[in-house]
Amino acid sequence: MTTVSAEQARNQLGGIISRAAHGHERTIVTRRGKRVAAIISIEDLDLLEADIDELEDRVDAQYSPKP
Protein backbone atom coordinates (compact mmCIF):
# COMPACT_ATOMS: atom_id res chain seq x y z
CA MET A 1 0.00 0.00 0.00
CA THR A 2 1.31 3.42 -0.96
CA THR A 3 0.80 6.62 1.01
CA VAL A 4 0.92 10.05 -0.64
CA SER A 5 0.07 13.58 0.42
CA ALA A 6 -2.93 15.30 -1.14
CA GLU A 7 -0.55 17.48 -3.17
CA GLN A 8 1.31 14.43 -4.46
CA ALA A 9 -2.02 12.78 -5.30
CA ARG A 10 -3.08 15.80 -7.35
CA ASN A 11 0.21 15.76 -9.24
CA GLN A 12 0.20 11.99 -9.81
CA LEU A 13 -3.51 11.26 -10.05
CA GLY A 14 -3.43 9.63 -13.49
CA GLY A 15 -0.70 7.20 -12.44
CA ILE A 16 -2.35 6.45 -9.11
CA ILE A 17 -5.64 5.65 -10.85
CA SER A 18 -3.90 3.43 -13.41
CA ARG A 19 -2.06 1.48 -10.71
CA ALA A 20 -5.32 1.02 -8.80
CA ALA A 21 -7.29 -0.02 -11.87
CA HIS A 22 -4.75 -2.34 -13.44
CA GLY A 23 -2.50 -3.42 -10.58
CA HIS A 24 -4.96 -3.32 -7.69
CA GLU A 25 -2.56 -1.02 -5.83
CA ARG A 26 -4.17 0.77 -2.91
CA THR A 27 -3.14 4.34 -2.20
CA ILE A 28 -3.79 6.25 1.00
CA VAL A 29 -4.04 10.03 0.67
CA THR A 30 -2.99 12.15 3.62
CA ARG A 31 -3.58 15.77 4.53
CA ARG A 32 -1.40 17.34 7.20
CA GLY A 33 -0.16 13.86 8.05
CA LYS A 34 -3.63 12.40 8.64
CA ARG A 35 -5.16 9.69 6.47
CA VAL A 36 -8.18 11.23 4.72
CA ALA A 37 -8.94 9.08 1.68
CA ALA A 38 -8.08 5.91 -0.20
CA ILE A 39 -7.91 5.16 -3.89
CA ILE A 40 -8.71 1.54 -4.73
CA SER A 41 -9.82 -0.38 -7.79
CA ILE A 42 -13.51 -0.66 -8.54
CA GLU A 43 -13.21 -4.43 -8.15
CA ASP A 44 -11.86 -3.98 -4.60
CA LEU A 45 -14.68 -1.55 -3.84
CA ASP A 46 -17.26 -4.05 -5.13
CA LEU A 47 -15.79 -6.76 -2.88
CA LEU A 48 -15.81 -4.46 0.15
CA GLU A 49 -19.40 -3.42 -0.48
CA ALA A 50 -20.49 -7.05 -0.88
CA ASP A 51 -18.79 -7.93 2.41
CA ILE A 52 -20.49 -4.99 4.14
CA ASP A 53 -23.89 -6.01 2.75
CA GLU A 54 -23.37 -9.57 3.98
CA LEU A 55 -22.35 -8.40 7.46
CA GLU A 56 -25.33 -6.04 7.65
CA ASP A 57 -27.65 -8.91 6.69
CA ARG A 58 -26.15 -11.08 9.45
CA VAL A 59 -26.58 -8.32 12.04
CA ASP A 60 -30.15 -7.69 10.91
CA ALA A 61 -30.95 -11.40 11.17
CA GLN A 62 -29.39 -11.63 14.61
CA TYR A 63 -31.28 -8.66 16.03
CA SER A 64 -34.62 -9.01 14.27
CA PRO A 65 -37.52 -10.10 16.46
CA LYS A 66 -38.09 -13.84 16.51
CA PRO A 67 -41.69 -15.06 16.03
Secondary structure in CASP SS format (residue, H / E / C, confidence):
PFRMAT SS
TARGET T0000
AUTHOR 0000-0000-0000
METHOD secondary structure of the structure
MODEL  1
M C 1.00
T E 1.00
T E 1.00
V E 1.00
S E 1.00
A H 1.00
E H 1.00
Q H 1.00
A H 1.00
R H 1.00
N H 1.00
Q H 1.00
L H 1.00
G H 1.00
G H 1.00
I H 1.00
I H 1.00
S H 1.00
R H 1.00
A H 1.00
A H 1.00
H H 1.00
G H 1.00
H C 1.00
E C 1.00
R C 1.00
T E 1.00
I E 1.00
V E 1.00
T E 1.00
R E 1.00
R C 1.00
G C 1.00
K E 1.00
R E 1.00
V E 1.00
A E 1.00
A E 1.00
I E 1.00
I C 1.00
S C 1.00
I H 1.00
E H 1.00
D H 1.00
L H 1.00
D H 1.00
L H 1.00
L H 1.00
E H 1.00
A H 1.00
D H 1.00
I H 1.00
D H 1.00
E H 1.00
L H 1.00
E H 1.00
D H 1.00
R H 1.00
V H 1.00
D H 1.00
A H 1.00
Q H 1.00
Y H 1.00
S C 1.00
P C 1.00
K C 1.00
P C 1.00
END
